Amino acid sequence: MTRNNRHWAVAAAAFLAAAPALAGCGTGFDAITAQPYTPTEALSVKVENKDLKISQAYFLGPDSGGSLPAGGSTPLYLYMVNTGPQEDRLVGVGVDPALGTAKVPAPVPLPALGKQAAVVGRPTPSIVIEQLKKPLRGGESIRVQLQFEKAGIVSLHVPVVTRSREFTQLPAVPGASAAPTPTPTPTVDVEGEGGH
């Protein structure tokens, strides 16, 4: 056996000896691979200088590959927690008039001391941007101003997410166009090239 072959044999033996120990790394109940992972595009923030936590904020867009047309609407989904000592209410939502108009049918109460999250959009969407001035496909961000009775105005950039992955269980946005159906492309059978 040559010297080079001996080095390869020693390296291979060391690798094979370590393989069972390395295979055990990261296994078990606390392994990262065993932890649930839910990717989300939604916005979650603790609002500075205010007793508010806003999580899972997003506008629902079309199914992946589709679009919401100009003139259509998009619903807002979010959770809000008021950690302050006084109850508060979400009384309005403002958006750039060049995008559309926001509709808030009734104030949303926020109990004090974080006793209960205020849920917007579930079970039925209520806060909606209507009369969109341009189509939305998902992936955009909409600047909104949430108007609270006591906390004042909170400005956020809320993403528009497509109705895919964890969002597929939500009701489809009325008027959304479906993704275009892919058309098959003809294939050319090239035999004899490359000696296959």
N, C-alpha and C positions, 0 to 999 in steps of 0.2 A: 504494500500500500504506500503510495507516495505521500509526501508531506501535505500537499494540498488536499488530497482525498481524506487524510486523517483529520484535518481541520473541519472539513464539511461533515464528517461522521460525528465528531464531537459536538458541533453546533446542532446537528439534527437530533442527537440524543438528548441534549439539553432542552431543546424545544419540546420534544415529545414528553420529557419528564415534567415540564412545567405546564403542559396543556391542561391536565385535569384541574390544577389549581386556578389557572386563568379562566377556565370555563365557569368556575363557581363565582367569579367576580360579578357583582351586580345582580345576583339572583336573590330570591327570597321575597318576603312581603314588602320590604322597604326599598326595593330596587327602583331606580328611576323608571325603568321600562315597565314596572308593574303599576305605576301611578297613572291615574286617569289624566288625559291631556285633551283639553277642548280648546282648539284655537278659536279666537274670535276677533273680529274687526271692530267690535263695539268700543265706545269710549267709556272709561271709568276715571273719575277725578274726585279728589277732596278739594272743595273750593276754598282757596285761601281767604283768611279773614272773615269767613262766614261759617256758620255751623251746618254746612250742607255736604253730603256725600252723594254724588250722582254716579250711577253705574249702569252698564249695559245700555248706553245711549246710542241709538242709530235710527236712521230713516230706512225703511224697507224699500228696496228697488225692485226691479223685475227679476224673473228667473235668469240664471246665468246665460249670457249671450243675447238676452232680449233687451228691451228698452221701455222706459216710461215716456210717453209722447208729450210734447208741448201741449198744454191745456189739461193735462192729467193731474194727479195728486200723489203724494207720498205720505204715509203715516209715520209718526214719531213713536218710538218705543224707548222707555227708560224706567229706571228705579231711582227714587230719591229718598234720602234719610235726613231728617232734621235732628241734629244732636244737641241743639240749643235748648234753653229752659222754657221758651215760649213756642206755642204752636205757630205755624206759618201756613201760607197757601201759595201755590203757583197760580197766578191770575192772568198771565198772558205770555205769548211767545211772539217774538219779532223776527222777521227775516228780511233780507234785501228785497225791496219791491221789484227789482229787475229779475228776481227768481220766481216770485209768486206771492201769495198771501197766506198767512197762518191763521188757522181757525182753532180757537179753544172754546168749546161749548159751555164749560162750567169750570170754576176754580177747583184746583186739586188740593185737598187738605194734606198738610204734613204735621202729624202729631209731634209733640215736644219730646225731648230726651231719647230720641231714636227708638221709641216704643214700637213703631210699625213703619215699614217702608211704604211710600206712596208709589203705586204701580201705574204707569201710563202705557196704554196700548193693549193691555190684556185685561179681560178676555176679548174686548173689542177695541180696535183703534179709535181714539177720540180726538187727539191733537193731530191735525193734518195740514200740510202745505198744499194749497189748491191753486189751480190755474197756473201750473208751471209754465214759465216763459221759454224754457229750453228742455230738450229731452234729457233724461238721466239713464245711465246704463249700469250704475254701480261702480264704486271706486272713487266717486267724487266725495267732497266734503262740503257741508252746508254750514255757514256761520249763522248761529241763532243767538238770540238774546232771550233768556228765560227771565220773566218778571215775577218776582216774589213780593208778597204783601209787606213783609218785614225785612227780608234779607236784601231787597232791591234787585238790581239787574245782574245777571250772571251771563257772560258771553262764552260760548263754546263753539268749536268746530266739530260738528257731528257728522260721522261718515254715513254715506249711502251704501248699504250692503246688498248684495244680490241675494235672492231667495234660493239659497243653496246650502249644503252642509247642515249646520245646526239650525238654520233659519227655514228649512223646507216645511216644517210643521205649521208655519204661520199662514194665514189666508193670503192668497194672491192679491196683489194690488189691482183694483179694477182698471181696465184699459191698458194694462201692460201688454206689449207685443211679445210674442214667443221668440225664442232663439231661432234663427234660420236653420232649416233642415239641411244638413250637409248633402251635397250631391256626389255620388260616387264618380271617381275619375277612372277612365279606362286605363287598364294596365297593358303594357306591351311585353309580350313574352319574347325575350331575347335569348335564344339558345345558341350555344356554340361559342359565345364570347367568354373569354377567360378560361376555357377548357374545363367547364363544369360537367 
